[in-house]
Amino acid sequence: MDLLDDYLAGVRAHGAVFCNAVSTPPWGLRFTEPAPLALGAMLRGDAWLVPDEGAAVPLRQGDVALIRTRLPYTVADRPESAPRVLVDGADRCVLTGDPADSGRNWRVTGRTVGDGGPGAGSASASASGGAEGGPASGSSASGASGSSGPGDGSGGGSDLLITAGYRVGGELCAPLLDALPAIAVVRPEPGLASLLDLIAAEVEHDEPGQQVVLDRFLDLLLVRVLRSWFARSDTTPPTGYRALADPDIGHVLRRLHEDPARPWTVASLADEAGMSRTVFARRFSALVGKPPLTYLTDWRMTLAADRLRAPGATITAVARGVGYADGFAFSAAFKRVRGISPSAHRASGRELPATRAL
């Protein structure tokens, strides 16, 4: 186990929705209450991602976007195209106008959105969900007509866009989410292309167990996209992420995350790395950005903050679980690192939703 494993422990795709429709521009899908973390991938065709704040971002075939904003945004064939479908926080899809406007045959059924444009043929979709117009958990997607480039409007094939909202719970994923910009776009690459091909093949037909398969694909896709994004030299990954590539320091980081409650010292960590204490401490600080025991304390307090809000958790039990023999020493360390006492932190969790879900 390493730090990315821990950060993703509370992030899961659930109930992903896919729609494959044939249409002619203009088309648009507006997310009025976005999930804390969402993913959008263009399996076929091109589109634009238009946030309420900031410049429109082109999405070309094979692109995958991570969307980390709570402000509304639109995905459309052109930046100026008005959305025809609104998706709310419960993933209910609502038409904004007459379904037959401009000769289009817009349909909203459960979590499926599609239309058949003039001369475009029929629309088909793959999704699971409730009754017509009803709520849907997880994520949403829309398809529209193809074009040779974002905003081009030419071409006659069908676009296929998938979007997935991820359930985000607890404190463990905070360092990961904080390291992401509002919109992060990863361009096509072989590793992602093969996975997108599998997803595209899966949505072609309704099969038993399809929802589970698609959710697992999306979990895998998220990990691959995060790896690609943080591999870029112009990004700032979570503390310690790039140090994982170092054989010695990476091994130590994995050991810390596997067994954070162990009574680690600089000497014992140096032994794990096969270095002297002085060389180890200097190398760890250079690669991770903070001294070994400071990193360990910070991670223990992150774990504790998450566990304190679990039903029935006691301060003493949480303290022991992160390596403190008694609650007094733990409480002092927690307040020093987090700026709030454990009891106050736990109480604040009762005033807010414990899980930031879709």
PLY file of the C-alpha trace (Angstrom):
ply
format ascii 1.0
element vertex 358
property float x
property float y
property float z
element edge 357
property int vertex1
property int vertex2
end_header
0.00 0.00 0.00
1.21 3.53 -0.75
-0.07 7.05 -0.33
-2.13 7.04 -3.54
-3.88 3.86 -2.37
-4.75 5.60 0.88
-5.87 8.81 -0.81
-8.23 6.88 -3.08
-9.68 4.73 -0.28
-12.73 6.99 -0.03
-13.18 7.70 -3.73
-15.38 5.32 -5.72
-17.45 5.39 -8.88
-21.00 4.26 -8.28
-23.88 3.84 -10.70
-22.11 5.27 -13.73
-24.42 6.28 -16.56
-23.57 6.10 -20.24
-25.59 7.39 -23.15
-24.88 6.93 -26.83
-27.11 9.11 -29.02
-27.19 10.30 -32.60
-27.89 13.96 -33.21
-26.96 17.12 -35.04
-25.53 20.23 -33.33
-26.21 22.22 -31.28
-26.26 20.07 -28.14
-25.33 20.64 -24.53
-25.50 19.08 -21.10
-25.27 21.32 -18.02
-24.27 20.08 -14.56
-25.93 22.44 -12.09
-24.63 20.82 -8.88
-21.36 19.04 -9.76
-19.88 16.21 -7.73
-16.73 16.94 -5.68
-14.77 14.97 -8.27
-15.97 14.07 -11.74
-14.44 12.55 -14.84
-15.37 13.10 -18.46
-13.96 11.15 -21.41
-14.59 11.59 -25.13
-14.81 8.06 -26.49
-15.88 9.35 -29.90
-15.99 12.85 -31.37
-15.13 16.20 -29.79
-16.72 18.69 -27.42
-16.08 21.68 -25.18
-16.11 21.82 -21.40
-17.36 25.27 -20.38
-17.01 26.20 -16.68
-18.94 29.09 -15.17
-15.60 30.67 -14.27
-12.61 30.43 -16.56
-12.01 29.69 -20.22
-13.71 26.92 -22.21
-11.59 23.80 -22.59
-11.63 21.66 -25.76
-12.13 17.92 -25.34
-10.97 15.92 -28.32
-11.47 12.25 -28.99
-9.49 10.24 -26.47
-9.16 13.12 -23.98
-10.04 12.52 -20.34
-10.87 15.44 -18.04
-10.85 15.47 -14.25
-13.30 18.08 -13.01
-12.73 19.39 -9.52
-15.19 22.23 -9.05
-18.47 22.78 -7.22
-19.48 25.51 -9.68
-21.82 24.60 -12.55
-20.34 23.70 -15.92
-21.55 22.71 -19.38
-20.36 20.13 -21.89
-21.45 21.00 -25.42
-20.56 20.78 -29.10
-19.55 24.49 -29.09
-18.76 26.92 -26.26
-21.74 29.07 -27.22
-24.28 26.22 -27.52
-27.11 26.51 -25.01
-27.61 23.37 -22.89
-30.75 21.38 -23.67
-30.47 19.12 -20.63
-29.84 20.03 -16.98
-28.36 17.51 -14.54
-28.89 18.32 -10.87
-27.10 17.11 -7.74
-29.23 13.95 -7.60
-28.41 13.31 -11.26
-31.95 13.97 -12.40
-31.95 14.99 -16.05
-34.39 17.74 -16.98
-35.07 19.15 -20.45
-34.86 22.93 -20.75
-37.32 23.27 -23.62
-39.75 21.50 -25.93
-38.49 17.95 -26.63
-39.55 18.32 -30.28
-37.97 21.76 -30.74
-36.17 22.16 -34.09
-37.29 18.72 -35.21
-35.33 16.96 -32.46
-36.64 14.04 -30.45
-35.11 14.61 -27.01
-35.71 11.80 -24.54
-35.05 11.59 -20.80
-35.64 8.18 -19.27
-34.20 7.46 -15.85
-30.54 8.40 -16.15
-30.49 8.28 -19.95
-30.35 11.37 -22.14
-30.43 11.28 -25.92
-31.96 12.70 -29.05
-32.38 11.79 -32.64
-31.60 14.72 -34.90
-33.01 15.30 -38.37
-31.94 12.42 -40.56
-29.76 11.04 -37.81
-31.60 7.80 -37.24
-32.31 6.45 -33.79
-30.78 6.99 -30.42
-29.53 4.18 -28.23
-28.30 4.17 -24.67
-26.81 1.94 -22.03
-27.69 2.80 -18.46
-29.38 1.48 -15.38
-31.67 3.54 -13.25
-35.09 4.53 -12.12
-38.29 5.50 -13.79
-38.71 8.27 -16.29
-37.56 11.60 -14.90
-36.64 9.98 -11.59
-33.50 10.36 -9.50
-30.30 8.53 -10.26
-27.20 7.99 -8.17
-23.63 8.09 -9.40
-23.00 9.89 -12.66
-24.43 11.05 -15.95
-23.46 11.11 -19.59
-24.68 12.41 -22.90
-24.00 11.70 -26.52
-24.39 13.98 -29.51
-23.36 14.24 -33.11
-19.78 14.00 -34.24
-17.49 16.70 -35.61
-13.97 16.78 -36.95
-12.82 19.18 -34.23
-14.17 21.03 -31.22
-16.71 23.57 -32.37
-16.35 22.47 -35.98
-19.88 21.19 -36.33
-19.06 19.06 -39.37
-19.21 15.31 -39.67
-22.06 12.90 -39.36
-21.09 10.16 -36.92
-22.13 9.90 -33.29
-20.19 11.35 -30.39
-19.90 9.34 -27.22
-19.07 11.18 -24.04
-19.03 9.44 -20.68
-19.06 11.30 -17.40
-18.81 9.82 -13.93
-19.26 11.43 -10.56
-17.18 9.93 -7.76
-18.37 9.52 -4.22
-15.87 11.28 -1.98
-15.88 10.54 1.73
-13.73 11.31 4.73
-10.44 13.11 5.19
-8.04 10.72 3.46
-8.68 11.98 -0.06
-8.24 15.68 0.83
-4.51 15.86 -0.08
-5.29 14.35 -3.48
-8.23 16.62 -4.25
-6.34 19.69 -3.07
-3.54 18.89 -5.53
-5.87 18.98 -8.54
-6.85 22.10 -10.50
-10.48 22.85 -11.33
-10.07 21.11 -14.71
-7.24 18.74 -15.60
-7.19 17.31 -19.12
-5.07 14.30 -20.01
-4.47 13.90 -23.73
-4.66 10.51 -25.49
-1.96 7.98 -24.71
-1.70 4.23 -25.33
-2.45 3.11 -21.79
-5.61 5.18 -21.55
-6.70 4.41 -25.11
-6.87 0.66 -24.45
-9.00 1.20 -21.35
-11.32 3.61 -23.16
-11.72 0.99 -25.90
-12.86 -1.52 -23.28
-15.38 0.97 -21.88
-16.69 1.79 -25.35
-17.13 -1.92 -26.11
-18.94 -2.52 -22.80
-21.55 0.19 -23.41
-22.45 -1.14 -26.84
-24.88 -3.69 -25.40
-26.83 -4.19 -22.19
-25.43 -7.23 -20.40
-25.98 -8.70 -16.93
-23.71 -7.09 -14.34
-22.85 -4.22 -16.67
-23.15 -1.53 -14.02
-20.58 -3.22 -11.79
-18.21 -3.65 -14.74
-18.51 -0.01 -15.75
-18.00 1.26 -12.20
-14.82 -0.81 -11.84
-13.58 0.42 -15.22
-14.11 3.99 -14.04
-12.23 3.37 -10.80
-9.34 2.01 -12.86
-9.58 4.90 -15.32
-9.35 7.41 -12.46
-6.09 5.87 -11.20
-4.58 5.83 -14.68
-5.57 9.45 -15.33
-4.15 10.60 -11.99
-0.85 8.86 -12.76
-0.67 10.54 -16.15
-1.56 13.96 -14.75
0.94 13.92 -11.89
3.68 12.59 -14.18
3.69 15.97 -15.90
6.49 18.30 -14.87
4.14 21.28 -14.62
1.90 19.71 -11.96
2.22 19.66 -8.18
1.28 16.20 -6.85
0.46 15.47 -3.20
3.34 15.55 -0.73
5.57 12.51 -1.17
4.00 11.30 -4.42
7.09 11.68 -6.61
9.31 10.24 -3.88
7.58 6.89 -4.48
9.74 6.51 -7.59
12.89 6.43 -5.46
13.65 2.78 -4.54
14.78 3.55 -0.99
12.57 6.46 0.06
9.61 5.00 -1.82
10.00 1.79 0.21
10.01 3.78 3.45
6.88 5.70 2.46
5.08 2.45 1.71
6.09 1.05 5.08
4.81 4.19 6.84
1.46 3.88 5.10
1.23 0.14 5.72
1.90 0.46 9.46
1.49 4.06 10.67
0.95 3.02 14.29
4.37 1.37 14.62
6.72 3.31 16.94
8.89 4.56 14.11
12.09 6.51 14.76
14.53 8.09 12.35
16.88 5.21 13.13
14.32 2.50 12.34
13.27 4.25 9.14
16.91 4.63 8.12
17.33 0.88 8.65
14.37 0.26 6.32
16.12 2.37 3.67
19.53 0.82 4.30
21.10 4.21 5.00
22.70 6.05 7.86
20.36 8.28 9.84
22.00 11.48 8.56
21.95 10.48 4.89
18.40 9.11 5.18
16.98 12.19 6.90
18.59 14.50 4.35
17.41 12.44 1.36
13.88 11.98 2.72
13.49 15.70 3.34
14.81 16.56 -0.11
12.45 14.18 -1.94
9.34 14.45 0.22
9.59 18.09 1.25
9.48 17.57 5.02
11.44 15.58 7.65
10.49 11.90 8.16
8.84 12.23 11.57
7.00 15.39 10.53
5.57 13.51 7.54
4.61 10.60 9.81
2.86 12.86 12.32
0.95 14.69 9.59
-0.24 11.40 8.09
-1.23 10.03 11.48
-3.32 13.14 12.13
-4.98 12.81 8.71
-5.90 9.21 9.54
-7.11 10.26 12.96
-9.26 13.07 11.56
-10.98 10.53 9.32
-11.45 7.91 12.04
-12.72 10.34 14.67
-15.90 10.85 12.68
-16.65 7.16 12.38
-19.72 6.04 14.38
-18.76 4.92 17.89
-15.13 6.04 17.63
-13.46 7.10 20.87
-10.46 9.36 21.20
-8.53 6.67 23.08
-9.15 4.04 20.41
-8.25 6.42 17.59
-5.09 7.48 19.44
-3.91 3.89 19.78
-4.75 3.18 16.17
-2.33 5.85 14.98
0.50 5.07 17.36
-0.21 7.00 20.58
-0.29 5.19 23.92
-2.75 7.62 25.52
-5.29 10.21 24.53
-3.49 13.13 26.14
-0.36 12.98 23.97
-2.53 12.32 20.93
-4.84 15.27 21.66
-1.86 17.61 22.02
-0.37 16.43 18.73
-3.73 16.63 16.94
-4.37 20.20 18.07
-0.82 21.24 17.16
-1.14 19.83 13.63
-4.82 20.45 12.87
-5.43 23.58 14.94
-8.46 22.04 16.66
-8.96 19.50 19.43
-10.05 15.94 18.56
-13.37 16.37 20.35
-14.12 19.64 18.53
-13.19 18.05 15.21
-15.50 15.12 15.86
-18.33 17.45 16.90
-17.96 19.50 13.74
-18.52 16.34 11.71
-21.98 15.99 13.21
-22.97 19.38 11.84
-21.93 18.55 8.29
-22.48 15.51 6.04
-19.79 12.96 6.95
-19.57 11.80 3.34
-19.49 14.18 0.43
-21.57 12.04 -1.87
-23.30 12.78 -5.14
0 1
1 2
2 3
3 4
4 5
5 6
6 7
7 8
8 9
9 10
10 11
11 12
12 13
13 14
14 15
15 16
16 17
17 18
18 19
19 20
20 21
21 22
22 23
23 24
24 25
25 26
26 27
27 28
28 29
29 30
30 31
31 32
32 33
33 34
34 35
35 36
36 37
37 38
38 39
39 40
40 41
41 42
42 43
43 44
44 45
45 46
46 47
47 48
48 49
49 50
50 51
51 52
52 53
53 54
54 55
55 56
56 57
57 58
58 59
59 60
60 61
61 62
62 63
63 64
64 65
65 66
66 67
67 68
68 69
69 70
70 71
71 72
72 73
73 74
74 75
75 76
76 77
77 78
78 79
79 80
80 81
81 82
82 83
83 84
84 85
85 86
86 87
87 88
88 89
89 90
90 91
91 92
92 93
93 94
94 95
95 96
96 97
97 98
98 99
99 100
100 101
101 102
102 103
103 104
104 105
105 106
106 107
107 108
108 109
109 110
110 111
111 112
112 113
113 114
114 115
115 116
116 117
117 118
118 119
119 120
120 121
121 122
122 123
123 124
124 125
125 126
126 127
127 128
128 129
129 130
130 131
131 132
132 133
133 134
134 135
135 136
136 137
137 138
138 139
139 140
140 141
141 142
142 143
143 144
144 145
145 146
146 147
147 148
148 149
149 150
150 151
151 152
152 153
153 154
154 155
155 156
156 157
157 158
158 159
159 160
160 161
161 162
162 163
163 164
164 165
165 166
166 167
167 168
168 169
169 170
170 171
171 172
172 173
173 174
174 175
175 176
176 177
177 178
178 179
179 180
180 181
181 182
182 183
183 184
184 185
185 186
186 187
187 188
188 189
189 190
190 191
191 192
192 193
193 194
194 195
195 196
196 197
197 198
198 199
199 200
200 201
201 202
202 203
203 204
204 205
205 206
206 207
207 208
208 209
209 210
210 211
211 212
212 213
213 214
214 215
215 216
216 217
217 218
218 219
219 220
220 221
221 222
222 223
223 224
224 225
225 226
226 227
227 228
228 229
229 230
230 231
231 232
232 233
233 234
234 235
235 236
236 237
237 238
238 239
239 240
240 241
241 242
242 243
243 244
244 245
245 246
246 247
247 248
248 249
249 250
250 251
251 252
252 253
253 254
254 255
255 256
256 257
257 258
258 259
259 260
260 261
261 262
262 263
263 264
264 265
265 266
266 267
267 268
268 269
269 270
270 271
271 272
272 273
273 274
274 275
275 276
276 277
277 278
278 279
279 280
280 281
281 282
282 283
283 284
284 285
285 286
286 287
287 288
288 289
289 290
290 291
291 292
292 293
293 294
294 295
295 296
296 297
297 298
298 299
299 300
300 301
301 302
302 303
303 304
304 305
305 306
306 307
307 308
308 309
309 310
310 311
311 312
312 313
313 314
314 315
315 316
316 317
317 318
318 319
319 320
320 321
321 322
322 323
323 324
324 325
325 326
326 327
327 328
328 329
329 330
330 331
331 332
332 333
333 334
334 335
335 336
336 337
337 338
338 339
339 340
340 341
341 342
342 343
343 344
344 345
345 346
346 347
347 348
348 349
349 350
350 351
351 352
352 353
353 354
354 355
355 356
356 357
